[in-house]
Amino acid sequence: MLDEIKISKAIIKTYNDKLIGCLEVDVAIVGAGPAGMVCAYYLARAGKKVAIFERKLSVGGGMWGGGIMFNEIVVQEKAKSILDEMGVGVRLYDKGYYMADSIEAVSTICSAAVKAGAKIFNLISAEDVMIRKDRICGLVLNWTAVEMAKLHVDPITMAARFVIDATGHAAEVAHIIERKSGIALKTESGKVMGEQSMWAEVAEELIVKNSREAAPGLYVCGMCANAVFGGPRMGPIFGGMLLSGKKVAEDLIKRLKIRI
């Protein structure tokens, strides 16, 4: 016989244990889009403690909708191996152009990240960052519902050796640092440069190049990288997103070996 109170206790206790266990991590990622989840997958697979905080109810960012709500995505040759590794079905459309079902891609990438050991917390927003000695070292978190209702409810904090802004076009964490910290970003202007108009060929190359440290302790990946460093958007081709997440993970795996 099912006991509703026991069900409630089980949810509250296990969630609390999971959250408490992620208040100190190697890497905290803000945004569970494709780049953030791919990054988490490779970090967790390498034995790093990773938590992703996603504002929305669902993960996946803009990948769910493919292009104009046609749930198909395009990836190029360079990125195909990432989807192959995770078990996403990929079909050849034309030389250099591969297709994947966006629903399968999101759900499989999410599953791969979680099975590798990453923890994903949805419905939580990063409203601020923690800074010590001019270095980003954690996040200030609150429920998305609190943010939406504009309630005056104080947040909680969590610590991370590195923080990743994977919030897409909005570049939310980078904007918080620019607005509140006095720390100059590692861009030409010292501020968020802003994304340019769509140019898929250039954007796909730049998004990987721009996926790097944007401020002490803060990395950017996915569309956020081009928004921060001033590259164009690329539309519904997602290879650069996947490669961006993998590149940041590989960079951080090396840096996490060094005591900060």
C-alpha positions as CSV (number, residue, x, y, z in Angstrom):
1,M,0.0,0.0,0.0
2,L,1.4,3.4,-1.0
3,D,1.9,6.0,1.7
4,E,1.8,9.6,0.4
5,I,3.8,11.0,3.3
6,K,6.6,8.5,2.7
7,I,6.6,9.5,-1.0
8,S,6.9,13.2,0.1
9,K,9.7,12.4,2.6
10,A,11.6,10.4,-0.1
11,I,11.5,13.3,-2.6
12,I,12.5,15.9,0.0
13,K,15.3,13.9,1.5
14,T,16.9,12.6,-1.7
15,Y,16.7,16.1,-3.4
16,N,18.2,17.8,-0.3
17,D,21.0,15.2,-0.2
18,K,21.7,15.8,-3.9
19,L,21.7,19.6,-3.6
20,I,23.9,19.6,-0.5
21,G,26.3,17.3,-2.2
22,C,26.7,19.8,-5.0
23,L,27.3,22.9,-3.0
24,E,31.1,22.4,-3.5
25,V,32.1,21.2,-7.0
26,D,34.9,21.3,-9.5
27,V,32.8,22.9,-12.1
28,A,29.4,24.6,-12.0
29,I,27.7,25.1,-15.3
30,V,24.9,27.6,-15.8
31,G,22.6,26.5,-18.6
32,A,21.7,23.0,-19.7
33,G,21.7,23.5,-23.4
34,P,23.6,21.2,-25.7
35,A,27.0,22.8,-25.1
36,G,26.6,22.8,-21.4
37,M,25.5,19.2,-21.3
38,V,28.3,18.0,-23.6
39,C,30.8,19.9,-21.5
40,A,29.4,18.2,-18.3
41,Y,29.5,14.8,-20.0
42,Y,33.2,15.0,-20.7
43,L,34.1,16.5,-17.3
44,A,32.1,14.0,-15.4
45,R,33.5,11.1,-17.5
46,A,37.0,12.3,-16.5
47,G,36.0,12.0,-12.8
48,K,35.3,15.7,-12.1
49,K,32.5,16.8,-9.9
50,V,30.0,18.8,-12.1
51,A,26.6,20.4,-11.5
52,I,24.5,22.1,-14.0
53,F,21.9,24.7,-13.0
54,E,19.1,25.3,-15.5
55,R,16.5,28.0,-15.2
56,K,13.8,26.3,-17.2
57,L,11.7,23.2,-16.5
58,S,13.3,21.4,-19.5
59,V,16.9,21.0,-20.6
60,G,18.2,21.3,-24.1
61,G,18.1,25.0,-24.8
62,G,17.2,25.8,-28.5
63,M,18.0,22.3,-29.8
64,W,14.5,20.9,-29.2
65,G,13.0,23.1,-31.9
66,G,15.5,22.4,-34.6
67,G,15.0,25.1,-37.3
68,I,11.6,27.0,-37.2
69,M,10.1,24.2,-35.1
70,F,11.1,21.4,-37.5
71,N,12.7,19.1,-35.1
72,E,15.7,18.1,-37.2
73,I,19.2,19.5,-36.7
74,V,22.3,19.6,-38.8
75,V,25.9,18.8,-37.7
76,Q,29.0,18.8,-39.7
77,E,31.7,16.2,-40.1
78,K,33.9,17.5,-37.2
79,A,31.1,17.1,-34.7
80,K,29.5,13.8,-35.9
81,S,31.9,11.8,-33.7
82,I,30.4,13.3,-30.5
83,L,26.9,12.2,-31.4
84,D,28.2,8.8,-32.5
85,E,30.0,8.4,-29.1
86,M,26.7,9.1,-27.2
87,G,24.6,6.9,-29.4
88,V,22.6,9.5,-31.3
89,G,21.3,8.3,-34.7
90,V,23.0,10.4,-37.4
91,R,22.1,10.3,-41.1
92,L,24.1,11.6,-44.1
93,Y,22.2,14.3,-46.0
94,D,24.9,15.5,-48.4
95,K,28.7,15.6,-48.2
96,G,29.7,17.3,-44.9
97,Y,26.0,17.6,-43.8
98,Y,24.6,15.2,-41.3
99,M,21.1,15.1,-39.8
100,A,19.8,14.1,-36.4
101,D,16.4,14.1,-34.8
102,S,16.5,17.0,-32.3
103,I,14.4,15.2,-29.7
104,E,16.6,12.1,-29.7
105,A,19.7,14.4,-29.6
106,V,18.7,16.3,-26.6
107,S,17.4,13.4,-24.6
108,T,20.4,11.2,-25.4
109,I,23.0,14.0,-24.6
110,C,21.2,14.6,-21.3
111,S,21.1,11.0,-20.4
112,A,24.8,10.6,-21.3
113,A,25.8,13.5,-19.1
114,V,23.8,12.2,-16.1
115,K,25.0,8.6,-16.5
116,A,28.6,10.0,-16.6
117,G,28.0,11.5,-13.2
118,A,26.9,15.1,-13.8
119,K,24.1,16.4,-11.7
120,I,21.4,18.6,-13.3
121,F,19.2,20.9,-11.3
122,N,16.3,22.4,-13.3
123,L,14.1,25.4,-12.2
124,I,17.1,27.0,-10.5
125,S,18.5,30.4,-11.6
126,A,22.0,31.9,-11.0
127,E,21.2,35.4,-9.9
128,D,24.7,36.3,-9.0
129,V,28.3,35.0,-8.7
130,M,30.6,34.6,-5.8
131,I,34.0,36.5,-6.2
132,R,37.0,36.2,-4.0
133,K,40.3,38.0,-4.7
134,D,39.0,39.1,-8.2
135,R,38.2,35.5,-9.2
136,I,34.8,33.9,-9.8
137,C,34.5,31.0,-7.4
138,G,30.9,30.1,-7.2
139,L,27.2,30.9,-7.8
140,V,24.4,32.6,-6.0
141,L,21.2,30.5,-6.6
142,N,17.5,30.9,-6.2
143,W,14.4,29.2,-7.5
144,T,13.2,30.3,-10.9
145,A,9.7,30.7,-9.5
146,V,11.0,33.2,-7.0
147,E,12.6,35.2,-9.8
148,M,9.4,35.0,-11.9
149,A,7.2,36.1,-9.1
150,K,9.6,38.9,-8.1
151,L,9.5,37.7,-4.5
152,H,12.0,39.1,-1.9
153,V,13.5,35.7,-1.0
154,D,17.2,35.4,-0.2
155,P,19.3,33.0,-2.3
156,I,21.8,30.3,-1.3
157,T,25.5,30.0,-2.5
158,M,27.6,27.2,-3.8
159,A,31.3,27.0,-4.5
160,A,33.1,25.9,-7.7
161,R,36.7,25.9,-8.8
162,F,35.4,27.0,-12.2
163,V,32.1,28.4,-13.4
164,I,30.9,28.0,-17.0
165,D,28.4,30.4,-18.6
166,A,26.4,28.3,-21.1
167,T,23.3,30.5,-21.1
168,G,23.3,31.0,-24.9
169,H,22.5,34.3,-26.6
170,A,21.9,36.0,-23.2
171,A,25.3,35.4,-21.8
172,E,23.8,36.0,-18.4
173,V,26.7,35.2,-16.1
174,A,29.1,37.3,-18.1
175,H,26.6,40.2,-18.0
176,I,26.4,39.9,-14.2
177,I,30.2,40.1,-13.9
178,E,30.3,43.1,-16.2
179,R,27.6,44.9,-14.3
180,K,28.4,44.1,-10.7
181,S,32.0,43.0,-10.2
182,G,34.3,45.6,-11.7
183,I,36.3,42.7,-13.3
184,A,37.2,43.3,-16.9
185,L,36.3,40.5,-19.3
186,K,39.0,39.1,-21.6
187,T,37.4,40.7,-24.6
188,E,38.6,43.6,-26.8
189,S,36.4,46.1,-24.8
190,G,36.6,44.4,-21.4
191,K,32.8,43.9,-21.7
192,V,30.4,41.6,-23.5
193,M,30.9,42.3,-27.2
194,G,27.5,41.1,-28.3
195,E,26.6,38.6,-31.1
196,Q,26.5,39.5,-34.7
197,S,24.1,38.6,-37.5
198,M,23.9,35.0,-38.7
199,W,26.8,33.6,-40.7
200,A,27.0,29.9,-40.1
201,E,30.4,29.2,-41.7
202,V,32.2,31.9,-39.7
203,A,30.2,31.3,-36.5
204,E,30.9,27.6,-36.4
205,E,34.6,28.2,-36.5
206,L,34.6,31.1,-34.1
207,I,32.4,29.4,-31.5
208,V,35.1,26.9,-30.8
209,K,37.8,29.5,-30.8
210,N,35.8,31.7,-28.4
211,S,35.0,28.9,-26.0
212,R,37.6,29.8,-23.4
213,E,38.2,31.7,-20.2
214,A,36.4,35.0,-20.3
215,A,37.3,36.2,-16.8
216,P,39.3,34.7,-13.9
217,G,37.5,31.5,-13.0
218,L,34.8,31.9,-15.7
219,Y,34.6,30.0,-19.0
220,V,32.1,30.5,-21.7
221,C,30.8,27.9,-24.2
222,G,28.1,27.4,-26.7
223,M,26.4,30.5,-28.3
224,C,27.4,32.4,-25.1
225,A,31.0,32.3,-26.4
226,N,30.2,34.2,-29.6
227,A,27.9,36.6,-27.7
228,V,30.7,37.4,-25.2
229,F,33.6,37.7,-27.7
230,G,31.6,39.2,-30.6
231,G,31.0,36.4,-33.2
232,P,28.0,35.8,-35.4
233,R,25.2,33.4,-34.7
234,M,24.9,30.2,-36.7
235,G,21.3,29.1,-36.7
236,P,20.1,25.4,-36.6
237,I,23.5,23.8,-37.2
238,F,24.7,22.4,-33.9
239,G,28.2,21.0,-34.5
240,G,29.9,24.0,-33.1
241,M,27.8,23.8,-29.9
242,L,29.0,20.2,-29.3
243,L,32.6,20.9,-30.2
244,S,32.5,24.0,-27.9
245,G,31.4,22.0,-24.9
246,K,34.0,19.4,-25.5
247,K,36.8,22.0,-25.9
248,V,36.0,23.7,-22.6
249,A,35.8,20.4,-20.9
250,E,39.2,19.4,-22.2
251,D,40.7,22.7,-21.2
252,L,39.3,22.4,-17.6
253,I,40.4,18.8,-17.2
254,K,43.9,20.0,-17.6
255,R,43.5,23.0,-15.3
256,L,41.8,21.1,-12.6
257,K,45.0,19.1,-12.1
258,I,46.6,22.3,-10.8
259,R,45.8,23.5,-7.3
260,I,44.3,27.0,-7.3
